[in-house]
């Protein structure tokens, strides 16, 4: 991504493990980052722990100032968080990383009425927001460790192909291999895979299992 074209990026839930890892990797790639939290003071403290142009503030302030918004919150906080930032994301790209886990049975796939957390985001935020789903299958510990090569791929779903490509570009900046995975309805697959990977981690004593896409690589996607 051209440095002059780099958007301002908010990470909503940036004080959590996954959000912190996302913010850390994007900042290391030279992006301007806004750490969002329900507690703006806490967000400022966490932002000071990340090198680069990183600022902490409330979720609402982060969403308002950013061009692209990553949502990295637990499913229990998903609805209320989206409702709080909804007035500030019109016309923007929102990257939803949420998985609808149902504790304590997190190793069992849980399907929600909307089909997926990503579809729930579309219902709450409306059609003026470009929802992209990504990063459900990468362990937070891998993201947080900048010295660690991320040995897995990411599926990126969304109805707007250009928005998907922008997110893929950001993931490549984070040194992650990412793939166009089709429309937002397909996000249910990546979300459900999380529970499968949790089970594999537990059953096979892995530390952050992931997935790899195999096959010949074309220089450009063949379809939308």
WOTA-V408417 format. One record per helix or strand of 2 or more residues. SS is the DSSP state (A for helix, B for strand). FROM is the first residue (numbers start at 0). TO is the last residue. If there is no record, write none. Layout:
SS/FROM/TO ; SS/FROM/TO
//
This chain:
A/2/4 ; B/8/11 ; A/16/27 ; B/32/36 ; A/39/46 ; B/53/57 ; A/58/64 ; B/67/70 ; A/74/87 ; B/92/95 ; A/116/124 ; B/129/132 ; A/139/143 ; B/152/157 ; A/160/172 ; B/176/179 ; A/183/203
//
